[in-house]
Amino acid sequence: MMYRNKALLEAVRDCPCQHCGAQDGTVVAAHSNQLRDGKGKGIKAHDYRIAALCSICHHQLDQGFLWDKAQKREVFEEAHRKTVGWLFENGLIELKR
């Protein structure tokens, strides 16, 4: 079963791009393109495997030619880690006890 969380996806819209730092109103939750994260043909990865990316960085990650496969994976992983940190630091994710 795929994990979906609309509130999480919406929360990321307030985050700066976690690759280039843009705050231009185009930041969205970019899903992982890795099979290990649930990605499949016509199926997005789990919503907890997202990175806050602006439209330019998101395009480069998904369809761009500036980065090779390894660089795309590295860009996503770093942006994902930063996104999760930003969500916690801004109180948009909290641990339940």
Secondary structure, DSSP 8 states (H G I E B T S, - for coil): -----HHHHHHGGGS--TTT---SS--EEEE---GGGT-BTTB---TTSEEEE-HHHHHHHHT-SSS-HHHHHHHHHHHHHHHHHHHHHTTSS----
